[in-house]
Amino acid sequence: MFEYLTVPEVAKVLRVDDTTVRRWIEKGILEAIRLPAAGPRTTYRIPKKTLEQLLGEPL
């Protein structure tokens, strides 16, 4: 089964701001799944495997 991380979780691991993670998603640098919006911001989930591939190590 796939594990997904939220934008704040990814930002914390990468030590960047949430806005930076969202920008990377929009530019296609990070793979993410877009969820139906419940508020003013788009909600994303990032597959854990994507972050592990970017870092080159398991989380």
C-alpha positions as a Markdown table, in Angstrom:
| # | Residue | x | y | z |
|---|---|---|---|---|
| 1 | Met | 0.0 | 0.0 | 0.0 |
| 2 | Phe | 1.2 | 3.5 | -0.8 |
| 3 | Glu | 2.0 | 6.0 | 2.0 |
| 4 | Tyr | 1.4 | 9.7 | 1.4 |
| 5 | Leu | 2.7 | 12.8 | 3.1 |
| 6 | Thr | 1.2 | 16.2 | 3.5 |
| 7 | Val | 2.8 | 19.4 | 2.3 |
| 8 | Pro | 3.8 | 20.4 | 5.8 |
| 9 | Glu | 5.4 | 17.0 | 6.5 |
| 10 | Val | 7.4 | 17.2 | 3.3 |
| 11 | Ala | 8.4 | 20.8 | 4.1 |
| 12 | Lys | 9.6 | 19.7 | 7.5 |
| 13 | Val | 11.8 | 16.9 | 6.2 |
| 14 | Leu | 13.3 | 19.1 | 3.5 |
| 15 | Arg | 13.6 | 22.1 | 5.8 |
| 16 | Val | 11.8 | 24.4 | 3.5 |
| 17 | Asp | 8.6 | 26.5 | 3.7 |
| 18 | Asp | 5.2 | 25.0 | 2.7 |
| 19 | Thr | 5.1 | 27.5 | -0.2 |
| 20 | Thr | 8.3 | 26.1 | -1.6 |
| 21 | Val | 6.9 | 22.6 | -1.6 |
| 22 | Arg | 3.7 | 23.8 | -3.4 |
| 23 | Arg | 5.8 | 25.6 | -6.0 |
| 24 | Trp | 7.9 | 22.5 | -6.6 |
| 25 | Ile | 4.6 | 20.5 | -7.1 |
| 26 | Glu | 3.2 | 23.1 | -9.5 |
| 27 | Lys | 6.5 | 23.1 | -11.5 |
| 28 | Gly | 6.5 | 19.3 | -11.7 |
| 29 | Ile | 9.6 | 18.9 | -9.6 |
| 30 | Leu | 7.7 | 16.9 | -7.0 |
| 31 | Glu | 5.1 | 14.3 | -7.9 |
| 32 | Ala | 1.8 | 14.9 | -6.0 |
| 33 | Ile | -1.8 | 13.9 | -6.0 |
| 34 | Arg | -4.3 | 16.8 | -5.9 |
| 35 | Leu | -7.3 | 16.3 | -3.6 |
| 36 | Pro | -10.6 | 18.1 | -3.8 |
| 37 | Ala | -10.3 | 21.5 | -2.3 |
| 38 | Ala | -12.1 | 22.1 | 1.0 |
| 39 | Gly | -10.7 | 25.6 | 1.5 |
| 40 | Pro | -8.9 | 28.4 | -0.4 |
| 41 | Arg | -5.7 | 26.4 | -0.9 |
| 42 | Thr | -5.2 | 23.3 | -3.0 |
| 43 | Thr | -4.7 | 20.1 | -1.0 |
| 44 | Tyr | -1.9 | 17.8 | -2.1 |
| 45 | Arg | -0.5 | 14.5 | -1.0 |
| 46 | Ile | 3.0 | 13.5 | -1.9 |
| 47 | Pro | 3.9 | 9.8 | -2.2 |
| 48 | Lys | 6.5 | 8.8 | 0.3 |
| 49 | Lys | 8.4 | 7.0 | -2.4 |
| 50 | Thr | 8.8 | 10.2 | -4.3 |
| 51 | Leu | 10.5 | 11.9 | -1.3 |
| 52 | Glu | 12.7 | 8.9 | -0.7 |
| 53 | Gln | 13.8 | 9.0 | -4.3 |
| 54 | Leu | 14.6 | 12.7 | -4.1 |
| 55 | Leu | 16.6 | 12.2 | -0.9 |
| 56 | Gly | 18.2 | 8.9 | -2.0 |
| 57 | Glu | 17.3 | 7.2 | 1.3 |
| 58 | Pro | 14.3 | 5.6 | 3.0 |
| 59 | Leu | 12.3 | 7.7 | 5.6 |
